[in-house]
Amino acid sequence: MLFAMSDLFDYIPHPRIAARQVSGPPKVADVVTPAEGARWWYRFNALLAVRITTGVGTMWCAYAFAALALVSLPDAIRSGSAVTLVSWISQTFLQLVLLSIIIVGQNILAASADRRSEATYEDADAVLRTTEDIQRHLNAQDAAIGRILDELAVLKRS
């Protein structure tokens, strides 16, 4: 072959491609899991925080907090003071119950974000595979064009 189209371009995959294959898509769990070599207290605090959040962040816990708050409702009503009743609603009921419900909502949003992240990762992977196919296709075309040019050169000489 007199002319090699492959001399025009060498495809070198970006190093991020290999790193992405190893790491996979990012997830919330990756963020809360302490890194290797983290101090023992960091690992302990992270584990404890995740366990407490997982326990408090359930609707069952919200129901239990509501029941606990309702235990003191009769005393708030018997006091006859609107201030006491408002105080019970805001400081007891809303804080106890809404805490768990907000955590439940955050857990749902985090799971949704994980699913979006996974879908984006899979889409990017599909685009990457398609570009690799395009690169192979271009290499095949380069080889074919190179053969055509060689044949033209032979025809031109004769």
C-alpha positions in Angstrom: 0.0 0.0 0.0 1.4 3.3 -1.0 -0.8 5.5 1.1 -2.1 4.5 4.6 -5.2 6.5 5.8 -4.5 5.3 9.3 -1.4 7.5 9.3 -3.7 10.5 9.4 -5.2 9.7 12.9 -4.4 7.4 15.8 -7.3 6.7 18.1 -6.2 6.8 21.7 -9.0 6.2 24.2 -9.3 8.8 27.0 -8.1 7.5 30.4 -11.4 8.4 31.9 -13.0 5.6 30.0 -11.1 2.9 31.9 -11.6 4.7 35.2 -15.4 5.0 34.6 -15.5 1.3 33.8 -14.0 0.5 37.2 -16.0 3.0 39.3 -19.4 2.8 37.8 -22.1 5.4 38.3 -21.9 7.6 41.5 -24.5 6.8 44.2 -25.6 8.3 47.4 -24.2 5.3 49.3 -20.8 6.1 47.8 -20.9 9.5 49.5 -21.7 8.3 52.9 -19.3 5.3 52.9 -16.1 6.6 54.4 -13.0 6.4 52.2 -10.3 3.8 52.9 -7.9 5.0 55.5 -10.5 7.3 57.2 -10.0 7.6 60.9 -12.0 5.2 63.1 -14.2 8.0 64.5 -15.2 9.1 61.0 -16.2 5.6 60.1 -18.1 5.2 63.4 -19.9 8.6 63.0 -20.8 7.9 59.4 -22.2 4.5 60.3 -24.1 5.8 63.3 -25.6 8.7 61.3 -26.7 6.4 58.5 -28.2 3.9 60.9 -30.1 6.6 62.8 -31.3 8.3 59.6 -32.4 5.0 58.2 -34.4 4.3 61.3 -35.9 7.7 61.8 -36.6 8.1 58.1 -39.5 5.8 57.9 -43.2 6.4 58.0 -43.5 3.9 60.9 -41.3 6.2 62.9 -43.4 9.2 61.9 -46.5 7.3 63.1 -44.8 6.5 66.4 -43.7 10.1 66.9 -47.3 11.2 66.1 -48.6 8.8 68.8 -46.0 10.0 71.2 -46.9 13.6 70.6 -50.6 12.9 71.0 -50.0 11.6 74.5 -49.3 15.2 75.6 -52.2 16.8 73.6 -54.8 16.4 76.4 -52.6 18.4 78.8 -52.1 21.1 76.2 -55.9 21.3 75.6 -56.7 21.3 79.4 -54.4 24.2 80.0 -56.9 26.4 78.2 -54.2 28.6 76.8 -54.0 29.1 73.1 -50.2 29.7 73.5 -49.8 26.3 75.1 -51.8 24.7 72.3 -49.8 26.5 69.6 -46.6 25.6 71.4 -47.6 21.9 71.5 -48.4 21.9 67.8 -45.2 23.6 66.7 -42.7 22.3 69.2 -44.1 18.8 69.8 -46.2 17.6 67.0 -44.7 19.3 63.9 -41.1 18.8 65.0 -41.4 15.2 65.9 -43.6 14.1 63.0 -42.3 16.3 60.2 -38.7 15.3 61.0 -39.4 11.7 60.0 -41.6 12.6 57.0 -38.9 15.0 55.7 -36.3 12.2 56.0 -38.6 9.8 54.2 -39.0 12.4 51.4 -35.3 12.9 51.2 -34.7 9.2 51.0 -37.2 9.0 48.1 -35.5 11.9 46.3 -32.0 10.3 46.9 -33.2 7.0 45.4 -34.7 8.9 42.4 -31.4 10.8 42.0 -29.6 7.4 42.0 -31.9 6.1 39.3 -31.3 9.2 37.2 -27.6 8.9 37.7 -27.7 5.3 36.7 -29.7 6.1 33.6 -27.3 8.9 32.7 -24.4 6.6 33.2 -25.9 4.0 30.9 -26.7 6.6 28.3 -23.1 7.8 28.4 -21.9 4.2 28.1 -24.1 3.7 25.1 -22.8 6.9 23.5 -19.2 5.7 24.2 -19.8 2.3 22.6 -21.4 4.0 19.6 -18.4 6.3 19.2 -16.1 3.3 19.4 -18.1 1.6 16.6 -17.9 4.8 14.6 -14.1 4.7 15.1 -13.9 1.1 13.9 -16.1 2.1 10.9 -13.8 5.0 10.0 -10.8 2.7 10.3 -12.4 0.3 7.9 -13.2 3.2 5.5 -9.6 4.4 5.8 -8.3 1.0 4.8 -10.8 0.8 1.8 -9.9 4.4 0.7 -6.2 3.5 1.0 -6.7 0.4 -1.3 -8.6 2.6 -3.8 -5.8 5.2 -3.8 -3.2 2.4 -4.3 -5.2 1.1 -7.2 -5.5 4.5 -8.7 -1.8 5.0 -8.4 -1.1 1.8 -10.2 -3.6 2.7 -12.9 -2.0 6.2 -13.3 1.5 4.6 -13.7 0.3 2.3 -16.4 
